[in-house]
């Protein structure tokens, strides 16, 4: 048991599955007994009104039946309950109950019982007000300095303050700049209403300003106009607190000073009458409710603050004096006087736990038992120590961050791609202009080893590929059960994809004894799609603008062996040329040399070479791996096609500039369109008709311009998507050629991919050019730097869209040159000590100054004029 714990004096649970909130609790002598003993009034969202008079025989006793004075079900949810002098002609206390569309004032009275069952209590409706607006909260007080009675102010959900002078409605005013309702309180010292607006500002409005403002009802009589009219107010003072407020309380424990307390989401403020901060306290927890009360020390105020950690903290100004543990999270807290016990803390939770408690400590009743004196067996202790150390070593070997083995996983997901295309295509809404768009079936199986809750499957493929269904939800799985789904993948966009891979991810919860709701887990797997999904066999083409040659260290393999799905079996082993017709219309040809160990790939576009080159290297590696050939390797000794790659970069960047230009023009035309609309509305509302002065013609012309610009922006966005897909394919190709050229390791290829392919999607806020430029600049400054002076250069921490691509193209050219001179890709920072490695054969090193001086020459071929690997050369397969 915790030492600092709120001592339970009396508690009960209200109803079943009822909900309560901040305004549902109130303590007062509501039945006017005159004994000074408070009653606890509780209202719920289910419409139940309960009044309690706690008097346990001893602290912690169960609730007695006679403790509940009254329980009645009203027909509407109860938003707030307050007790005050709400009935004219008497200064007795009455109960005000706020519903969504009604305000009711009741008189609570008791009748002495003649038998042992106790007294009888009942409520009598004194008056009610039907509200034209949905209510949010209310406050009360002697508005305008009236004596002996309280007036009520209700704040509606749309920002109107409705004031009631007891049985009659006084007036209503709208709050200026209103968006969402906040807490509301009344300060009798300044005669003003204090609230917190959606702008996160504490605002004060004088009652006199409210009263003397022009009422909307005096001039306009219809009910609809009453709902939408009202004069905007002028605020008395404003204080920006920078966060939303949970509650406001105005207290005045002496006649000279009053304070405004505001409980924020992370701070606690005490303000003076004029809005100046008296003090504030930064809270290191999330508060839920609070109430200030009188302090025994002169000039200070105590405050109770409840939080979501079930703690109740007691502050004297900003000093924490006490902290007590509660059995629930309080949403409302009050201080009440019961019988001979004053200062009882009354708390209410959102699910109906009502508790009256007091602060105190529990004495420690634990006494340490006497230790039996016995001789120590060192051999048993050593054996036990070794066993514990073994357990510790086994536990530290596998941390939670490491992936679990297949046998240990609670759930596994596998994907099986059909070897054949679908007999009947499942493609829908495809933009491809081909006669038939093929699809392939993917079968996904989820196998559960233990019981799992709420499994959800998500299937992702990279655009322009698409799936027939990408989200699946299942019922809870039992141990050793499985679920299977079948879907189809097809080409939806009118461009070739940069990757033929997909990803399956299953999110689920595994329940445990300590957490029955389950611990969230994720399982995933990848699958590879066939090349036949995006291209078809075709006749080889001899002429092509783009060509590249891949060398191997093994004799050439027949296409019938590595491309059986594209070669007709009747041609046998004689076929040394293979054609691929993409669904988008482009064609690529693959040639195998009869005399050397080379393969040539050629096409009209650079990006079309990527999928065929990737498929060729992958199938060759799998073929020689099956033959247990471990020394097979592919190399590239031609020129890196940087000039063609830079053209794709320029095309993509040009479309990004067009998108920004269209966005700017659309913004200008939209502003113009709204300005014309305002002028037309002003003309239409005017009582005396005036000529439109061709405003209608100007409005129609502007509307047509907006539509035309929107269509052009949409078309540009589609072209930008295709350009980015082509750029990704060309980037994959450049990474492959650089890795084959420099014989990079798997880790170095991963660094290349992270550098040149940082984004899965291209946006105007963060585009491919600035992200790649920053990554390449970082590598040139660290692992590829030529001196410590370059390492000392600082890069800009802010990524923004560049004016042009000249810097990016220069950095990529410099990047390739430093790789050619022996630079090594590494993420370690001590790259300044790296020595130049042996330059690959055929590479002639050039001075760094020569490269930088000639960087202004258009095209990368000029900069690499003395470099054997970059200069263009024609090689026959």
Protein Blocks (a to p, Z undefined) as FASTA:
>chain_A
ZZbdcddfbdcdehjhiacdfklpccddfkononopacdddddfkopacddddddfbghi
acdfklpmbdcddfbdcfbdcdddfbghiacdcdddddfkbccdddddddddfbfnbpcd
ddddfbdcddfbdcfbdcddjehhighiacdddddfkopacddehjacfbdcddehifbd
cdddddfklopaddddfkopacdddfklmmmpccfklmpmbfklmmmgccddddfbdcde
hiacfbdcdddfbfkbccdddddfkbccdddfkopafbdcddfbdcfbdcddddfbehia
cdddddfkopacddehjacfbdcddfbdcfbdcdddehjbghiacdddfkopacdddddd
dddfbdcdddddddddfklmmmmmmmmmmmmmmmmmpcfkbccdfklpmbdcdddddfbd
cfbacbehiabfbfbdcddddddddddfbdcehiacddddddfbdcfbfcdcdddddehi
acddddddddfbfcdcfbdcdddddddddddfklmnopaddddddddddfklmpccdddd
fbdfbdcddddfbdcddfklmmmmlccfklmmmbcbdcdddfklpacdddddfkbccddd
ddfbfklmmmmmmmmmmmmmmmmmmnopakbccddfbdcdfklmmmmmmmmmmmmmmmmm
mmmmmmmmmmmmmmmmmmmmmmmmpmbdcdeklmlmmmmmmmmmmmmmmmmmmmmmmmmm
mmmmmmmmmmmmmmmmmmmmnopafklmmmmmmmmmmbfbdcfklcfklmmmmmmmmmmm
mmmpcbfklmmpccdfbdcddfblmlmmmmmmmmmmmmmnopacdfbfklmlpccdddde
hiacddfklmmmmmmpgcjklmmmmbmklpccdddZZ
